[in-house]
Amino acid sequence: MADQPHDPGLQAERTELAWRRTQLSLLVITCLALRDQELAVTLLALGSAALLWLGQRRRYRHSLAMLRDERGRAQLLPVLGTSLALLVMALLAIHGALLRVAPP
């Protein structure tokens, strides 16, 4: 009994909720980019949110299996991909803002 995790399933649920918050944040970025008519940022944020949503079930099952087996490795690709997408969005937004401010 002492071998089992004290919160079976809850850690995976917290991880899933964190990914859902990331998806929601990307959708908010999409709405803000639409307001400023930043098409590249809008498409990148929307695509990132969609990819995260599509892989959500697989990540959740993977987290549960890691807890059940008490071993496993974190999946770096979703984290690195999301980080890269956010970096590109930020650079595109900064570039667009600089173009709007700079005199012609």
GUBA-930004 format. One line per 5 residues: their letters; for each residue x, y, z of N, C-alpha, C, O, CB. Coordinates in nm, 2 decimals. Glycine has a CB too. Layout:
// GUBA-930004
a = X Y Z X Y Z X Y Z X Y Z X Y Z; ...
END
This chain:
// GUBA-930004
madqp = 0.08 -0.12 0.00 0.00 0.00 0.00 0.09 0.13 0.00 0.05 0.23 -0.06 -0.09 0.00 0.12; 0.20 0.12 0.07 0.29 0.24 0.07 0.36 0.26 -0.06 0.41 0.37 -0.08 0.39 0.22 0.18; 0.36 0.16 -0.15 0.42 0.18 -0.28 0.34 0.27 -0.38 0.40 0.32 -0.47 0.44 0.04 -0.34; 0.21 0.28 -0.36 0.13 0.35 -0.45 0.14 0.50 -0.43 0.16 0.54 -0.32 -0.02 0.30 -0.44; 0.13 0.58 -0.54 0.13 0.72 -0.52 0.01 0.77 -0.44 -0.10 0.71 -0.44 0.13 0.79 -0.66
hdpgl = 0.03 0.88 -0.36 -0.07 0.92 -0.28 -0.19 0.99 -0.35 -0.30 1.00 -0.29 -0.02 1.02 -0.18; -0.17 1.03 -0.47 -0.28 1.09 -0.55 -0.29 1.02 -0.69 -0.26 1.09 -0.79 -0.26 1.24 -0.56; -0.32 0.90 -0.70 -0.33 0.83 -0.83 -0.42 0.91 -0.93 -0.54 0.92 -0.90 -0.37 0.69 -0.82; -0.37 0.95 -1.04 -0.45 1.02 -1.14 -0.45 1.17 -1.12 -0.47 1.24 -1.22 -0.58 0.97 -1.13; -0.43 1.22 -1.01 -0.44 1.36 -0.99 -0.32 1.44 -1.05 -0.34 1.55 -1.10 -0.45 1.40 -0.84
qaert = -0.21 1.38 -1.04 -0.09 1.45 -1.11 -0.11 1.46 -1.26 -0.08 1.56 -1.32 0.04 1.37 -1.07; -0.16 1.35 -1.32 -0.19 1.36 -1.46 -0.30 1.46 -1.49 -0.29 1.52 -1.59 -0.22 1.22 -1.51; -0.39 1.47 -1.40 -0.50 1.56 -1.42 -0.45 1.71 -1.41 -0.49 1.79 -1.49 -0.61 1.54 -1.32; -0.36 1.73 -1.32 -0.31 1.87 -1.31 -0.23 1.90 -1.43 -0.23 2.02 -1.48 -0.22 1.88 -1.18; -0.15 1.80 -1.49 -0.08 1.83 -1.61 -0.17 1.86 -1.73 -0.14 1.95 -1.81 0.01 1.71 -1.64
elawr = -0.28 1.78 -1.73 -0.37 1.81 -1.84 -0.44 1.95 -1.83 -0.46 2.01 -1.93 -0.49 1.70 -1.84; -0.47 1.99 -1.71 -0.52 2.12 -1.69 -0.42 2.23 -1.73 -0.46 2.33 -1.78 -0.56 2.14 -1.54; -0.29 2.21 -1.70 -0.19 2.30 -1.74 -0.19 2.31 -1.89 -0.17 2.42 -1.95 -0.06 2.26 -1.69; -0.20 2.20 -1.96 -0.20 2.21 -2.11 -0.32 2.28 -2.16 -0.32 2.35 -2.26 -0.19 2.06 -2.17; -0.43 2.26 -2.09 -0.56 2.32 -2.14 -0.55 2.48 -2.11 -0.60 2.55 -2.20 -0.68 2.27 -2.06
rtqls = -0.48 2.52 -2.01 -0.46 2.66 -1.99 -0.37 2.72 -2.10 -0.39 2.83 -2.14 -0.40 2.69 -1.85; -0.27 2.64 -2.14 -0.19 2.68 -2.25 -0.27 2.70 -2.38 -0.25 2.80 -2.45 -0.07 2.58 -2.27; -0.36 2.60 -2.40 -0.45 2.61 -2.52 -0.53 2.74 -2.51 -0.55 2.81 -2.61 -0.53 2.49 -2.53; -0.59 2.76 -2.40 -0.68 2.88 -2.38 -0.60 3.01 -2.40 -0.64 3.10 -2.46 -0.74 2.88 -2.24; -0.47 3.01 -2.35 -0.39 3.13 -2.37 -0.36 3.15 -2.52 -0.36 3.26 -2.57 -0.26 3.11 -2.29
llvit = -0.33 3.04 -2.59 -0.31 3.06 -2.74 -0.43 3.11 -2.81 -0.42 3.18 -2.90 -0.27 2.92 -2.79; -0.55 3.07 -2.76 -0.67 3.12 -2.83 -0.70 3.26 -2.80 -0.75 3.34 -2.88 -0.80 3.04 -2.78; -0.66 3.31 -2.68 -0.66 3.45 -2.64 -0.57 3.53 -2.73 -0.60 3.64 -2.78 -0.63 3.47 -2.49; -0.45 3.48 -2.75 -0.35 3.54 -2.84 -0.41 3.55 -2.98 -0.39 3.65 -3.05 -0.22 3.46 -2.84; -0.48 3.44 -3.02 -0.54 3.44 -3.16 -0.64 3.56 -3.17 -0.64 3.63 -3.27 -0.61 3.31 -3.18
clalr = -0.72 3.58 -3.07 -0.82 3.68 -3.07 -0.76 3.82 -3.07 -0.80 3.91 -3.14 -0.92 3.67 -2.95; -0.65 3.84 -2.99 -0.58 3.97 -2.99 -0.51 3.99 -3.12 -0.51 4.11 -3.17 -0.48 3.97 -2.88; -0.45 3.89 -3.18 -0.39 3.91 -3.31 -0.49 3.94 -3.42 -0.46 4.01 -3.51 -0.31 3.78 -3.35; -0.61 3.88 -3.41 -0.71 3.91 -3.51 -0.75 4.06 -3.50 -0.78 4.12 -3.60 -0.84 3.82 -3.49; -0.76 4.11 -3.38 -0.79 4.25 -3.36 -0.70 4.34 -3.43 -0.73 4.44 -3.48 -0.80 4.28 -3.21
dqela = -0.57 4.30 -3.42 -0.46 4.39 -3.48 -0.44 4.34 -3.63 -0.35 4.40 -3.69 -0.34 4.38 -3.40; -0.51 4.25 -3.67 -0.50 4.20 -3.81 -0.36 4.14 -3.84 -0.30 4.16 -3.95 -0.53 4.31 -3.91; -0.30 4.07 -3.74 -0.17 4.00 -3.76 -0.20 3.86 -3.80 -0.21 3.77 -3.72 -0.09 4.01 -3.63; -0.21 3.84 -3.93 -0.25 3.71 -3.99 -0.15 3.60 -3.95 -0.19 3.49 -3.91 -0.26 3.72 -4.14; -0.02 3.62 -3.96 0.08 3.52 -3.93 0.07 3.48 -3.78 0.08 3.36 -3.75 0.22 3.57 -3.96
vtlla = 0.06 3.57 -3.69 0.05 3.54 -3.55 -0.08 3.46 -3.52 -0.08 3.37 -3.45 0.06 3.66 -3.46; -0.19 3.51 -3.59 -0.32 3.44 -3.57 -0.31 3.30 -3.61 -0.36 3.21 -3.54 -0.43 3.52 -3.65; -0.26 3.27 -3.73 -0.25 3.14 -3.78 -0.16 3.05 -3.70 -0.19 2.93 -3.67 -0.21 3.14 -3.93; -0.05 3.10 -3.65 0.04 3.02 -3.57 -0.02 2.99 -3.44 0.00 2.88 -3.39 0.17 3.10 -3.55; -0.08 3.09 -3.37 -0.15 3.06 -3.24 -0.26 2.96 -3.26 -0.28 2.87 -3.18 -0.20 3.19 -3.18
lgsaa = -0.34 2.98 -3.36 -0.45 2.89 -3.38 -0.41 2.74 -3.41 -0.46 2.65 -3.36 -0.54 2.94 -3.50; -0.30 2.73 -3.50 -0.25 2.60 -3.53 -0.18 2.54 -3.41 -0.20 2.41 -3.39 -0.14 2.62 -3.64; -0.11 2.61 -3.33 -0.05 2.56 -3.20 -0.16 2.51 -3.11 -0.15 2.40 -3.05 0.03 2.66 -3.14; -0.27 2.58 -3.09 -0.37 2.54 -3.00 -0.44 2.42 -3.05 -0.48 2.33 -2.98 -0.48 2.66 -2.99; -0.46 2.41 -3.18 -0.52 2.29 -3.24 -0.44 2.17 -3.23 -0.49 2.06 -3.19 -0.55 2.31 -3.39
llwlg = -0.30 2.18 -3.25 -0.21 2.07 -3.23 -0.21 2.02 -3.08 -0.21 1.90 -3.06 -0.07 2.10 -3.27; -0.21 2.11 -2.99 -0.21 2.07 -2.85 -0.34 2.00 -2.82 -0.34 1.91 -2.74 -0.20 2.20 -2.76; -0.45 2.05 -2.87 -0.58 1.99 -2.84 -0.59 1.85 -2.90 -0.64 1.76 -2.84 -0.70 2.08 -2.90; -0.53 1.83 -3.02 -0.54 1.70 -3.08 -0.45 1.60 -3.01 -0.48 1.48 -3.00 -0.49 1.71 -3.23; -0.34 1.64 -2.94 -0.25 1.55 -2.87 -0.29 1.53 -2.72 -0.22 1.46 -2.65 -0.12 1.59 -2.89
qrrry = -0.39 1.60 -2.68 -0.42 1.61 -2.54 -0.45 1.47 -2.48 -0.40 1.43 -2.37 -0.54 1.70 -2.51; -0.53 1.39 -2.54 -0.57 1.26 -2.49 -0.44 1.17 -2.48 -0.43 1.09 -2.38 -0.67 1.19 -2.58; -0.36 1.17 -2.58 -0.24 1.09 -2.58 -0.15 1.13 -2.47 -0.09 1.04 -2.40 -0.16 1.10 -2.71; -0.13 1.26 -2.44 -0.04 1.31 -2.33 -0.10 1.26 -2.20 -0.02 1.23 -2.11 -0.03 1.46 -2.34; -0.23 1.27 -2.18 -0.29 1.23 -2.06 -0.27 1.08 -2.03 -0.24 1.04 -1.92 -0.45 1.27 -2.06
rhsla = -0.30 1.00 -2.13 -0.27 0.86 -2.11 -0.13 0.82 -2.08 -0.10 0.74 -2.00 -0.32 0.78 -2.24; -0.04 0.90 -2.15 0.10 0.88 -2.12 0.14 0.91 -1.98 0.21 0.84 -1.91 0.19 0.96 -2.22; 0.08 1.02 -1.93 0.11 1.06 -1.79 0.05 0.96 -1.69 0.12 0.93 -1.59 0.04 1.20 -1.76; -0.07 0.91 -1.72 -0.12 0.80 -1.63 -0.04 0.68 -1.63 -0.02 0.61 -1.53 -0.26 0.77 -1.67; 0.01 0.64 -1.75 0.10 0.52 -1.76 0.23 0.54 -1.68 0.28 0.45 -1.62 0.12 0.48 -1.90
mlrde = 0.28 0.66 -1.69 0.41 0.69 -1.62 0.39 0.67 -1.47 0.47 0.62 -1.40 0.46 0.83 -1.65; 0.27 0.72 -1.42 0.24 0.71 -1.28 0.22 0.57 -1.24 0.27 0.52 -1.13 0.12 0.80 -1.24; 0.14 0.50 -1.32 0.11 0.36 -1.29 0.24 0.27 -1.28 0.26 0.19 -1.19 0.02 0.30 -1.39; 0.33 0.29 -1.38 0.45 0.21 -1.38 0.56 0.27 -1.29 0.67 0.21 -1.27 0.50 0.21 -1.53; 0.54 0.39 -1.24 0.64 0.46 -1.16 0.77 0.48 -1.22 0.87 0.47 -1.16 0.66 0.38 -1.03
rgraq = 0.76 0.50 -1.35 0.88 0.53 -1.43 0.84 0.58 -1.57 0.72 0.55 -1.61 0.98 0.41 -1.45; 0.92 0.65 -1.63 0.89 0.70 -1.76 0.97 0.83 -1.79 1.05 0.88 -1.70 0.74 0.74 -1.77; 0.95 0.88 -1.90 1.02 1.00 -1.94 0.92 1.10 -1.99 0.83 1.07 -2.06 1.13 0.97 -2.05; 0.95 1.22 -1.96 0.87 1.33 -2.01 0.88 1.35 -2.16 0.99 1.32 -2.22 0.90 1.47 -1.94; 0.78 1.39 -2.22 0.78 1.41 -2.37 0.82 1.56 -2.39 0.74 1.65 -2.36 0.64 1.38 -2.43
llpvl = 0.94 1.58 -2.45 0.99 1.71 -2.47 0.94 1.78 -2.59 0.93 1.90 -2.60 1.14 1.70 -2.48; 0.89 1.70 -2.69 0.85 1.76 -2.82 0.74 1.86 -2.80 0.74 1.97 -2.86 0.81 1.65 -2.91; 0.63 1.83 -2.73 0.52 1.93 -2.71 0.57 2.05 -2.64 0.52 2.16 -2.68 0.40 1.87 -2.64; 0.65 2.04 -2.54 0.70 2.15 -2.47 0.79 2.24 -2.55 0.77 2.36 -2.56 0.78 2.11 -2.34; 0.89 2.18 -2.62 0.97 2.25 -2.71 0.90 2.32 -2.83 0.93 2.43 -2.87 1.09 2.16 -2.76
gtsla = 0.81 2.24 -2.89 0.73 2.30 -3.00 0.64 2.41 -2.96 0.63 2.51 -3.03 0.64 2.19 -3.05; 0.58 2.41 -2.84 0.50 2.52 -2.79 0.59 2.64 -2.76 0.55 2.75 -2.79 0.42 2.48 -2.66; 0.70 2.61 -2.70 0.80 2.72 -2.67 0.84 2.79 -2.80 0.85 2.91 -2.80 0.92 2.67 -2.59; 0.88 2.71 -2.90 0.92 2.77 -3.02 0.81 2.85 -3.09 0.84 2.96 -3.14 0.97 2.66 -3.12; 0.69 2.80 -3.09 0.58 2.87 -3.15 0.55 3.00 -3.08 0.53 3.10 -3.14 0.45 2.78 -3.14
llvma = 0.56 3.00 -2.94 0.54 3.13 -2.87 0.65 3.22 -2.90 0.63 3.34 -2.91 0.54 3.10 -2.72; 0.78 3.18 -2.91 0.89 3.27 -2.95 0.87 3.33 -3.08 0.89 3.45 -3.10 1.02 3.19 -2.94; 0.83 3.25 -3.18 0.80 3.30 -3.32 0.69 3.40 -3.31 0.69 3.50 -3.38 0.77 3.19 -3.41; 0.58 3.37 -3.24 0.47 3.46 -3.23 0.51 3.60 -3.17 0.47 3.70 -3.22 0.36 3.40 -3.14; 0.59 3.59 -3.06 0.64 3.71 -3.00 0.73 3.79 -3.10 0.71 3.92 -3.11 0.72 3.68 -2.87
llaih = 0.82 3.73 -3.17 0.90 3.80 -3.27 0.82 3.86 -3.38 0.85 3.97 -3.42 1.00 3.70 -3.32; 0.72 3.79 -3.43 0.63 3.84 -3.53 0.55 3.96 -3.48 0.53 4.06 -3.56 0.54 3.73 -3.58; 0.50 3.95 -3.36 0.43 4.06 -3.30 0.52 4.19 -3.28 0.47 4.30 -3.31 0.36 4.02 -3.17; 0.64 4.17 -3.24 0.73 4.28 -3.22 0.77 4.34 -3.35 0.77 4.46 -3.37 0.86 4.23 -3.15; 0.79 4.25 -3.45 0.82 4.30 -3.59 0.71 4.38 -3.65 0.73 4.49 -3.70 0.86 4.18 -3.68
gallr = 0.58 4.33 -3.63 0.47 4.40 -3.68 0.45 4.54 -3.61 0.41 4.64 -3.67 0.34 4.32 -3.66; 0.47 4.54 -3.48 0.46 4.66 -3.40 0.57 4.76 -3.45 0.54 4.88 -3.46 0.47 4.64 -3.25; 0.69 4.72 -3.47 0.79 4.81 -3.52 0.76 4.87 -3.66 0.79 4.98 -3.68 0.93 4.74 -3.52; 0.70 4.79 -3.74 0.67 4.83 -3.87 0.55 4.94 -3.87 0.55 5.03 -3.95 0.62 4.72 -3.96; 0.46 4.92 -3.77 0.35 5.02 -3.76 0.40 5.15 -3.70 0.35 5.26 -3.73 0.24 4.97 -3.67
vapp = 0.51 5.15 -3.62 0.56 5.27 -3.55 0.66 5.34 -3.64 0.66 5.46 -3.64 0.62 5.23 -3.42; 0.74 5.27 -3.72 0.84 5.33 -3.80 0.78 5.41 -3.91 0.68 5.37 -3.97 0.94 5.22 -3.86; 0.84 5.53 -3.94 0.79 5.62 -4.05 0.82 5.55 -4.18 0.92 5.48 -4.19 0.85 5.76 -4.04; 0.74 5.57 -4.28 0.76 5.51 -4.41 0.88 5.56 -4.49 0.91 5.52 -4.60 0.64 5.53 -4.50
END
